Amino acid sequence: MPLYDFHCPDCAADFELLLRSDDTPVCPTCGSSRINRLISRVSPPGKSRGIAAAARAQARREGHLSNF
């Protein structure tokens, strides 16, 4: 499933949103509903496992119960 980023042409903000298919996205900066959906860049192969391990280690150090 592709991931999407959004770009607001009114305030030039770039952001990500988690939306259902029937939701209308709104810019969190200016509130405009005139936004463009972009395809996100994917992580390079072999890097995501190391990123997840680093995030779990940081969560463990900070005392989060979920450990990411």
Rosetta constraint file for C-alpha pairs under 8 A:
AtomPair CA 2 CA 39 HARMONIC 7.09 0.50
AtomPair CA 2 CA 40 HARMONIC 7.62 0.50
AtomPair CA 3 CA 39 HARMONIC 6.22 0.50
AtomPair CA 3 CA 40 HARMONIC 5.52 0.50
AtomPair CA 4 CA 16 HARMONIC 6.93 0.50
AtomPair CA 4 CA 17 HARMONIC 7.92 0.50
AtomPair CA 4 CA 37 HARMONIC 6.33 0.50
AtomPair CA 4 CA 38 HARMONIC 5.44 0.50
AtomPair CA 4 CA 39 HARMONIC 4.73 0.50
AtomPair CA 4 CA 40 HARMONIC 5.12 0.50
AtomPair CA 5 CA 14 HARMONIC 7.18 0.50
AtomPair CA 5 CA 15 HARMONIC 5.85 0.50
AtomPair CA 5 CA 16 HARMONIC 4.67 0.50
AtomPair CA 5 CA 17 HARMONIC 7.07 0.50
AtomPair CA 5 CA 37 HARMONIC 5.95 0.50
AtomPair CA 5 CA 38 HARMONIC 5.01 0.50
AtomPair CA 5 CA 39 HARMONIC 6.10 0.50
AtomPair CA 5 CA 40 HARMONIC 5.58 0.50
AtomPair CA 6 CA 14 HARMONIC 5.72 0.50
AtomPair CA 6 CA 15 HARMONIC 5.35 0.50
AtomPair CA 6 CA 16 HARMONIC 5.93 0.50
AtomPair CA 6 CA 17 HARMONIC 7.62 0.50
AtomPair CA 6 CA 35 HARMONIC 6.51 0.50
AtomPair CA 6 CA 36 HARMONIC 5.55 0.50
AtomPair CA 6 CA 37 HARMONIC 4.57 0.50
AtomPair CA 6 CA 38 HARMONIC 5.55 0.50
AtomPair CA 7 CA 12 HARMONIC 6.61 0.50
AtomPair CA 7 CA 13 HARMONIC 5.74 0.50
AtomPair CA 7 CA 14 HARMONIC 4.54 0.50
AtomPair CA 7 CA 15 HARMONIC 6.54 0.50
AtomPair CA 7 CA 35 HARMONIC 5.70 0.50
AtomPair CA 7 CA 36 HARMONIC 5.18 0.50
AtomPair CA 7 CA 37 HARMONIC 6.52 0.50
AtomPair CA 7 CA 38 HARMONIC 7.19 0.50
AtomPair CA 8 CA 12 HARMONIC 5.18 0.50
AtomPair CA 8 CA 13 HARMONIC 5.28 0.50
AtomPair CA 8 CA 14 HARMONIC 6.57 0.50
AtomPair CA 8 CA 27 HARMONIC 6.47 0.50
AtomPair CA 8 CA 32 HARMONIC 7.48 0.50
AtomPair CA 8 CA 34 HARMONIC 6.77 0.50
AtomPair CA 8 CA 35 HARMONIC 4.57 0.50
AtomPair CA 8 CA 36 HARMONIC 6.33 0.50
AtomPair CA 9 CA 13 HARMONIC 7.46 0.50
AtomPair CA 9 CA 34 HARMONIC 7.40 0.50
AtomPair CA 9 CA 35 HARMONIC 6.48 0.50
AtomPair CA 9 CA 36 HARMONIC 7.60 0.50
AtomPair CA 10 CA 30 HARMONIC 7.88 0.50
AtomPair CA 10 CA 32 HARMONIC 7.30 0.50
AtomPair CA 10 CA 34 HARMONIC 7.72 0.50
AtomPair CA 11 CA 29 HARMONIC 7.59 0.50
AtomPair CA 11 CA 30 HARMONIC 6.72 0.50
AtomPair CA 13 CA 27 HARMONIC 7.87 0.50
AtomPair CA 13 CA 29 HARMONIC 7.13 0.50
AtomPair CA 17 CA 25 HARMONIC 7.62 0.50
AtomPair CA 19 CA 23 HARMONIC 6.03 0.50
AtomPair CA 19 CA 25 HARMONIC 7.36 0.50
AtomPair CA 24 CA 33 HARMONIC 7.48 0.50
AtomPair CA 25 CA 33 HARMONIC 6.33 0.50
AtomPair CA 25 CA 35 HARMONIC 7.54 0.50
AtomPair CA 26 CA 31 HARMONIC 5.63 0.50
AtomPair CA 26 CA 32 HARMONIC 5.66 0.50
AtomPair CA 26 CA 33 HARMONIC 4.61 0.50
AtomPair CA 26 CA 34 HARMONIC 7.62 0.50
AtomPair CA 26 CA 35 HARMONIC 7.25 0.50
AtomPair CA 27 CA 31 HARMONIC 4.72 0.50
AtomPair CA 27 CA 32 HARMONIC 5.27 0.50
AtomPair CA 27 CA 33 HARMONIC 6.37 0.50
AtomPair CA 27 CA 35 HARMONIC 7.03 0.50
AtomPair CA 43 CA 47 HARMONIC 6.87 0.50
AtomPair CA 43 CA 48 HARMONIC 6.52 0.50
AtomPair CA 44 CA 48 HARMONIC 7.34 0.50
AtomPair CA 46 CA 50 HARMONIC 7.64 0.50
AtomPair CA 47 CA 51 HARMONIC 6.31 0.50
AtomPair CA 48 CA 52 HARMONIC 6.11 0.50
AtomPair CA 49 CA 53 HARMONIC 6.25 0.50
AtomPair CA 50 CA 54 HARMONIC 6.19 0.50
AtomPair CA 51 CA 55 HARMONIC 6.21 0.50
AtomPair CA 52 CA 56 HARMONIC 6.17 0.50
AtomPair CA 52 CA 68 HARMONIC 7.94 0.50
AtomPair CA 53 CA 57 HARMONIC 6.20 0.50
AtomPair CA 54 CA 58 HARMONIC 6.21 0.50
AtomPair CA 55 CA 59 HARMONIC 6.16 0.50
AtomPair CA 55 CA 68 HARMONIC 6.59 0.50
AtomPair CA 56 CA 60 HARMONIC 6.10 0.50
AtomPair CA 56 CA 67 HARMONIC 5.08 0.50
AtomPair CA 56 CA 68 HARMONIC 5.01 0.50
AtomPair CA 57 CA 61 HARMONIC 6.22 0.50
AtomPair CA 57 CA 67 HARMONIC 7.39 0.50
AtomPair CA 58 CA 62 HARMONIC 6.19 0.50
AtomPair CA 59 CA 63 HARMONIC 6.12 0.50
AtomPair CA 59 CA 64 HARMONIC 5.24 0.50
AtomPair CA 59 CA 65 HARMONIC 7.98 0.50
AtomPair CA 59 CA 66 HARMONIC 7.77 0.50
AtomPair CA 59 CA 67 HARMONIC 5.11 0.50
AtomPair CA 59 CA 68 HARMONIC 6.21 0.50
AtomPair CA 60 CA 64 HARMONIC 5.91 0.50
AtomPair CA 60 CA 65 HARMONIC 7.62 0.50
AtomPair CA 60 CA 67 HARMONIC 5.42 0.50
AtomPair CA 63 CA 67 HARMONIC 7.96 0.50
AtomPair CA 64 CA 68 HARMONIC 7.80 0.50
